[in-house]
Amino acid sequence: MKLEELITKATQLTSKVVAIAAAEDEEVIEAVSHALDKQLASFILFGHEEKIIALLKEHNVDASHPALKIVAADGAKKASELAVKAVSGGEADVLMKGNVPTATILKEVLNKEYGLRTGNVLSHVAAFEVPGYEQLIFVTDAAMNVAPDLQQKVQIVQNSVQVARALGIELPKVAPLAAVEVVNPAMQATVDAALLTQMNNRGQIKDCIIDGPLALDNAVSALAAEHKGIQSDVAGQADILFVPTIEAGNVLYKSLIYFANAKVGAIIAGAKAPIVLTSRADSAESKLNSLALAVCSVK
Ligand SMILES: CCCC(=O)SCCNC(=O)CCNC(=O)[C@H](O)C(C)(C)COP(=O)(O)OP(=O)(O)OC[C@H]1O[C@@H](n2cnc3c(N)ncnc32)[C@H](O)[C@@H]1OP(=O)(O)O
């Protein structure tokens, strides 16, 4: 599957509603405009009403479009609170970050009274289209959990598996990455990778095939795996690259974009609803991809 097909898939589902916190943001409104053209979703735009209307006008979007609702909110915190409440109250299916600091919206997401907690770990899942790589490849967690312990790693894997399955990958192949493909007690990532593999073998982590530790080359290249003599159902054909820390994931994420010209869509999974949490540097295209990924991931 390519990201364009993901967008098509999203448009074919029953219409979903996206609540955007502080929608007064150039790229966000551009993404909304493309999404409306494609009938990908309808939107509730929370934030600075005049700025939102002005940006819509710049992008030739009629503020009275039937798939749009604008709700005035005073400041980023209030806009985040109202957008989160729209999702937890069932008025919207997806939450999206606009012109608001990540910490502000995450605090609202984690609010015990009206937030989107489920009791599980929330984690970042990115779907990449990499030139020269046949299928979409997922990377998790490049942006939310800093140094997850084994139990958190289990939930991060499970969140990514649910997203991959929502896209039609029935039994995703998960590669827990490390620097080497053998267990070295001095490298915690290799130990945890082996534990995740065994937990999968024993049915403690379901609906996927996990095999690791794998280094990045053996995870994505059958030739590299063959050279190392690795016998594995995952090596060379990984759907999900599970990284041990936020630094490893973030460097991989940004290398794919800046060195490999990869395209990306990303969400936070594990909450009551998918969350689009792209950063200001992300293009309108990647925000549209993320919206499509979120729409396809709604349970
Ligand atoms: C990839 C492209 C985009 C980027 O580059 S993004 C840039 C890199 N990312 C970041 O800088 C974010 C890294 N993460 C963080 O800063 C923090 O972990 C994060 C997400 C802000 C949460 O930190 P704090 O607000 O300090 O939270 P805390 O640790 O004090 O916990 C407060 C309550 O929230 C809960 N919580 C925190 N992270 C969670 C998670 N992942 N899933 C579920 N629950 C979570 C935590 O358990 C705590 O709950 P309680 O109040 O004790 O009941």
The ligand as a Tripos MOL2 file, in Angstrom:
@<TRIPOS>MOLECULE
LIG
   53    55     1     0     0
SMALL
NO_CHARGES

@<TRIPOS>ATOM
      1 C1          8.6830   12.5640   15.1830 C.3       1 LIG1
      2 C2          8.4310   13.9500   14.7790 C.3       1 LIG1
      3 C3          7.8370   14.8030   15.8440 C.3       1 LIG1
      4 C4          8.8240   15.0740   16.9320 C.2       1 LIG1
      5 O1          9.9970   15.1730   16.7200 O.2       1 LIG1
      6 S1          8.1890   15.2280   18.5100 S.3       1 LIG1
      7 C5          9.5610   15.6700   19.4940 C.3       1 LIG1
      8 C6          9.9900   14.6270   20.4590 C.3       1 LIG1
      9 N1          8.9890   14.3350   21.4550 N.am      1 LIG1
     10 C7          8.9590   14.8760   22.6800 C.2       1 LIG1
     11 O2          9.7210   15.7600   23.0310 O.2       1 LIG1
     12 C8          7.9610   14.2940   23.6470 C.3       1 LIG1
     13 C9          8.6680   13.3220   24.5530 C.3       1 LIG1
     14 N2          7.8060   12.9350   25.6480 N.am      1 LIG1
     15 C10         7.6090   13.7270   26.7150 C.2       1 LIG1
     16 O3          8.0820   14.8410   26.8020 O.2       1 LIG1
     17 C11         6.7370   13.1890   27.8050 C.3       1 LIG1
     18 O4          6.8450   11.8180   27.8810 O.3       1 LIG1
     19 C12         5.2150   13.5860   27.6620 C.3       1 LIG1
     20 C13         4.5660   12.7980   26.5490 C.3       1 LIG1
     21 C14         5.0720   15.1050   27.3800 C.3       1 LIG1
     22 C15         4.5420   13.2910   28.9880 C.3       1 LIG1
     23 O5          5.3100   13.9040   29.9550 O.3       1 LIG1
     24 P1          4.6930   14.6230   31.2700 P.3       1 LIG1
     25 O6          3.6440   15.6070   30.8940 O.co2     1 LIG1
     26 O7          5.8790   15.0690   32.0500 O.co2     1 LIG1
     27 O8          4.0010   13.4460   31.8990 O.3       1 LIG1
     28 P2          4.3550   12.6530   33.2090 P.3       1 LIG1
     29 O9          5.4540   11.6970   32.8870 O.co2     1 LIG1
     30 O10         4.5330   13.5880   34.3640 O.co2     1 LIG1
     31 O11         2.9920   11.9210   33.3720 O.3       1 LIG1
     32 C16         1.7730   12.6100   33.5720 C.3       1 LIG1
     33 C17         0.6890   11.5660   33.5130 C.3       1 LIG1
     34 O12         0.5370   11.1750   32.1400 O.3       1 LIG1
     35 C18         0.7630    9.7760   32.0260 C.3       1 LIG1
     36 N3          1.4970    9.5170   30.7900 N.ar      1 LIG1
     37 C19         2.6400   10.1000   30.4010 C.ar      1 LIG1
     38 N4          3.0190    9.5980   29.2170 N.ar      1 LIG1
     39 C20         2.0740    8.6620   28.8950 C.ar      1 LIG1
     40 C21         1.9130    7.7720   27.8050 C.ar      1 LIG1
     41 N5          2.8040    7.7190   26.8250 N.pl3     1 LIG1
     42 N6          0.8290    6.9940   27.7820 N.ar      1 LIG1
     43 C22        -0.0880    7.0160   28.7680 C.ar      1 LIG1
     44 N7          0.0300    7.8260   29.8360 N.ar      1 LIG1
     45 C23         1.0940    8.6220   29.8890 C.ar      1 LIG1
     46 C24         1.6170    9.3970   33.2270 C.3       1 LIG1
     47 O13         1.4570    8.0440   33.5410 O.3       1 LIG1
     48 C25         1.0540   10.3100   34.2720 C.3       1 LIG1
     49 O14        -0.1180    9.7580   34.7820 O.3       1 LIG1
     50 P3         -0.5300    9.9250   36.3240 P.3       1 LIG1
     51 O15        -0.8250   11.3870   36.4970 O.co2     1 LIG1
     52 O16         0.6280    9.4720   37.1230 O.co2     1 LIG1
     53 O17        -1.7490    9.0610   36.4580 O.co2     1 LIG1
@<TRIPOS>BOND
     1     1     2 1
     2     2     3 1
     3     3     4 1
     4     4     5 2
     5     4     6 1
     6     6     7 1
     7     7     8 1
     8     8     9 1
     9     9    10 1
    10    10    11 2
    11    10    12 1
    12    12    13 1
    13    13    14 1
    14    14    15 1
    15    15    16 2
    16    15    17 1
    17    17    18 1
    18    17    19 1
    19    19    20 1
    20    19    21 1
    21    19    22 1
    22    22    23 1
    23    23    24 1
    24    24    25 2
    25    24    26 1
    26    24    27 1
    27    27    28 1
    28    28    29 2
    29    28    30 1
    30    28    31 1
    31    31    32 1
    32    32    33 1
    33    33    34 1
    34    33    48 1
    35    34    35 1
    36    35    36 1
    37    35    46 1
    38    36    37 ar
    39    36    45 ar
    40    37    38 ar
    41    38    39 ar
    42    39    40 ar
    43    39    45 ar
    44    40    41 1
    45    40    42 ar
    46    42    43 ar
    47    43    44 ar
    48    44    45 ar
    49    46    47 1
    50    46    48 1
    51    48    49 1
    52    49    50 1
    53    50    51 2
    54    50    52 1
    55    50    53 1
@<TRIPOS>SUBSTRUCTURE
     1 LIG1         1 GROUP 0 **** ****
